[in-house]
Amino acid sequence: MGTKTTTAISTVKQEVQLREWTEQIKAQQESGMTVTAFCAENGINPKTYYYHLRKVREQCMGSAPAIVPVAMPGSSSDIRIEKNGLQISLPADISADILLALVHELC
């Protein structure tokens, strides 16, 4: 197996592990249980949980869209978009092209 193949396999493995831990973290948060109780119930070492929580957060921060302030004079903010705690208010008369481009960048 060449180095390129090994690297690709490692990358895929890391991505799968990151997705699995993202689901575990989401399950803990939705459970209403403390991390300690959730880990005990699911046979997870709390240190392992917190390690992967940090990795998931780093990944989320690394893939967060850049925010560029845009001044829109003379109009009220009638459109509000929320994603992962980020809130954006836009004027009601924003062009469809700009709105579509913005939504595309956020998703």
C-alpha positions in Angstrom: 0.0 0.0 0.0 1.4 3.4 -1.0 1.7 6.4 1.3 -1.0 8.2 -0.5 -3.5 5.3 0.1 -2.5 5.0 3.7 -3.0 8.7 4.2 -6.4 8.5 2.5 -7.5 5.6 4.7 -6.3 7.5 7.8 -8.2 10.6 6.8 -11.4 8.6 6.2 -11.0 6.8 9.5 -10.6 10.1 11.3 -13.7 11.5 9.6 -15.8 8.5 10.6 -14.6 8.7 14.2 -15.3 12.4 14.3 -18.9 11.8 13.0 -19.4 9.0 15.5 -18.2 11.2 18.4 -20.4 14.0 17.2 -23.4 11.7 17.5 -22.3 10.6 21.0 -21.9 14.2 22.1 -25.3 15.1 20.6 -26.8 12.2 22.4 -25.3 13.3 25.8 -26.5 16.8 25.3 -30.0 15.6 24.4 -30.1 13.1 27.2 -30.3 15.8 29.9 -27.7 13.7 31.9 -24.4 15.0 33.2 -21.4 14.0 31.2 -20.3 11.8 34.2 -23.7 10.0 34.3 -23.8 9.6 30.5 -20.3 8.2 30.3 -21.0 5.8 33.2 -24.2 4.6 31.5 -22.4 4.1 28.1 -19.1 2.7 29.3 -17.1 5.7 28.2 -14.2 7.1 30.1 -15.0 10.8 30.8 -11.4 11.8 29.8 -12.0 10.1 26.5 -15.3 11.9 26.1 -13.8 15.4 26.8 -10.9 14.6 24.5 -13.3 13.9 21.6 -15.5 16.9 22.6 -12.5 19.1 22.1 -11.7 17.5 18.7 -15.3 18.0 17.6 -15.3 21.6 18.7 -12.0 22.2 16.9 -13.4 20.7 13.7 -16.5 22.9 14.0 -14.5 26.0 14.5 -12.2 25.2 11.6 -15.2 24.8 9.2 -17.1 27.8 10.5 -17.9 30.3 7.7 -16.1 33.6 7.7 -18.3 36.5 8.8 -18.1 39.7 6.8 -20.1 42.7 8.0 -22.3 44.2 5.3 -23.8 47.7 5.7 -27.3 48.0 4.2 -28.3 51.7 4.6 -31.9 52.8 5.1 -33.8 49.5 5.6 -35.1 47.5 8.5 -33.8 44.0 9.4 -36.8 41.8 8.6 -35.1 38.5 7.8 -33.2 36.6 10.5 -31.1 33.5 9.9 -29.8 31.3 12.7 -27.2 28.5 12.5 -25.2 26.9 15.3 -25.7 29.9 17.5 -24.8 32.4 14.8 -27.6 35.0 14.1 -27.7 37.1 11.0 -30.3 39.9 10.4 -30.9 41.0 6.9 -33.1 43.7 5.3 -36.4 42.6 3.8 -35.4 44.1 0.5 -32.2 42.1 0.1 -31.7 40.8 -3.4 -32.5 37.2 -4.0 -29.0 36.6 -5.5 -27.3 37.9 -2.4 -29.6 36.0 0.0 -29.0 32.8 -2.0 -25.3 33.2 -2.0 -25.3 33.9 1.8 -27.4 30.8 2.5 -25.2 28.7 0.2 -22.0 29.8 2.1 -23.6 29.0 5.5 -24.8 25.5 4.5 
